[in-house]
Amino acid sequence: MSQYKLYYFNAFGRGEIIRYIFAQAGEKYEDIRLVGEQWPEFKPKTPWKCLPLLEVDGRKIGGSLVIARFLAERFGLAGEGDIQKAEIAAAVDAISDVGTEIMKVHFEKDEAKKDELKKKFFEKLPEKLGNFEEQIKRNAAPGGWLFTQNVTWCDFLLVLTVEWLVKMAPDALKDFPGVSKLVDNVNNLPNIKKWIEERPKTAF
C-alpha cells in the first residue's frame, strides 16, 4: 500500500481538489500544512519550488492538476478509456481558466483595475457556465455529473471553482440549474460531506 504525504499551505487554494479526491476515495494520507517560515525552509526541497507537492512512497510529484489527475486515475475518479479521460482533461482546462480569472480579480489590489477585470469577467461568464450546463445535459447522468454516471475529479474542480465565484456574486448560478445541482450533489456525497465538516477552518 502506497504512503502519501500532501504538502500545501493551511488553505483551500490549489490543494483542496487533491484533498477532495483523497476524501472521496477514502484513502489515508498526511495532510501537511506549511505555515509561516516553514515554506521558505521547505521550498529548496521541492522539485519545482512550488506547492502543492505530493510525496508517494518517497517520490515527489508537483503541480496541483498533475497530482489531482494522477490520484484520480489511481482511485477510479478519472473516467474510462483514453478518449473519455481526454474529454475530462479538456473540461478541467476550461474550469481552470475560469478559476484563473477569478483569482486575478480576487488578488488585484488596484480598485480601478479590479473593477475592470470584474466587468470583463462577468461579461464572459454566462458563456463559460453555459458550456458546463450543456455538458451536464448531454451527459444526462442521474447524479448530474459532467461525465460518466459517477462523480469524477472534474466535478470536484468545478464545485471548488464555483465556491469562489459565488463569493463574488451570490446569484451567479441562478440561470444554471444543472451546475447548481452538481454543486449540491458533490457537497452531499457522504465522504465529501464528512470532509467539509471535519476539515480545518481557514480564511480561504
N, C-alpha and C positions, 0 to 999 in steps of 0.2 A: 504493500500500500504506500502510495506516494505521500511525502510530507510537504505541506505547503506553508509558506510564510509570505504574507502580503505586507509590503511596506508602503505606507502613504501617510499623509498628514491627518490630523484629527479633524476631518471634514468629510462632507459627502464628495463634492467635486468629481474628479475623474476616477476616483476609487470606488464609488458606490455601485457602479454597474458590475464590478467584479464581486463585490460583497453580495449583491443580489443573486448572482449565478451560484456562488457557494451556498447561499441560503436555500435556494430552490432545490439544489442538488442534494442538500443535506450532508455536505462534505465538511469535514473539520479542517481548520486552518488557523494559523496565528495571525491575528489582525493587529499588526504592529503600527502604532500611530506616532509619528515623529512630531515633537513639539520643540519650540524654542531653538536652542543651539544644537539640538540633535541633528538637524538636517545638514548644516554646513560640515559637521563632523562625519556624517554618513555619506554625503554626496560623492567623495572620491572613490567610494567602494562600489558605486553603481556603474554599469557598463556605458550608459548614455547620459549620465549626470542629470537624471530627472526621475520623477516619480509619477505614477506608481511603479513598483518593482515587485515581481513575483519570483520567489525562490522555490524551485521544485527539486527536491532531493539534492540540494546544494547547487543547482544550476540556476542562473539568473536570466529572467525574461523581462524586458522593459516595454513600455508603451501600453496605454490603457486599453485600446481596442484590440491590440495584438493579444494581450493577456486574456481579454474577455472572449475573443474568438477561440483561442486555444482551449480555455476551460469549457466553453460551450460545446465544443466538439468532443471533448473528453467525457462530458456529463450528459450528452444527448440533448442539448438545447440549441443545436445549430442547424436543424433541418436534415433532410436526407438527400443524398446524391449531390454531385458536383454542381449541377445546374441550379438546384434549389438553394444550395449554400451560397452560390454566387448572387442569386436574386436577393437573398437576405443580406449579404455583404453590401450590395448596392443600396438597399434601404438604410443600412447602418450609415453609409456615407451621407445619404440625404438627411438623416436625423442629425448626424454630427455637424453638418453645415448649419442647420438651424441653431444648434447649441453654440457653435462658434459665434454666430451673430448675436445671440442673447448675451454671451459673455462680453462681447465688445461694448454693448450698451451698458451692461451692469458695471463694468470697471472703468468706463470713461469718466474722468474727473471734471473735465470742462463741461459745464452745463449746456452751453450753446451747442457744442459738438454732440453731446449726449442726446439732446432733443432732436437733432438732425438724424442721427443714427437710428433713433427710435422711430421717427417718422418713416424713414426708408424701410425699416424692418417690418413695420406693421402694414405697409403698402403691399409687400410681397407675401406676407404671412398667409392670407387666405388660399393662395395657390399652393403653397407648401403643405399646409394642413389638409387641403383638398386632395392632394396626392395620396396622403396616408388614408384618408377617408375612403377613397376609391379602391385602394388596395385591400382594405378590410372588407369592402363589399364584394370584390372579386373573389377573395378567399372564402367568404361565406362560412366561416367556422362557427360552431355554436358558442365558443368562448370569445368570439370577436377578435381573434388574433390576426396579425398581419400575414402570416404564412403558416401552413400546415394546420392540423386540427388540434395542435397543442402549443403552449407558450414556447417562444424561442427568445434568444438573447436580444434580438432587435426590439421585441415588445418591451423588455425592461428598459432599453435605452430610450425609447420613445416616451415612456412614462416618466423617467427621470428628467428628460428634457422639458416635458410639459410642466413638470412641477416648478421649474424655473420660470417658464412662460407665464403661468397663472399668478406668480408673484408680481409680475409686471402688469398683467391685465387679467383680473379675476374672471372676466366673462369671455376669455379668448376661445373657449370651446363651445360656446352656445350654438353655433351653426354646424358643429361637427359631432353628432351623437355617437358615431362609431368610435371615434378617438376617445370620447368621454367614457364610453362603456368599457373600452380596453383598459383605461386607467383604473376604473373601479375593479375590473376583473383581476388585474395584476395585484392590486393592493389587497385583494381579498383571498389570494392564494394562501393557504394555511402557513406555508413556510415563510412566505414574504411578509404576511401579516405579523407573524411572530417576530421576525427580524426587525420590522419597523417599530414594534412595541418595545423591544429589548435593546436596540442599538444605542450607543452613546449619543446623548443630545449635543448637537453642535450648532453653531450660528449659521453655517452654510455648508 
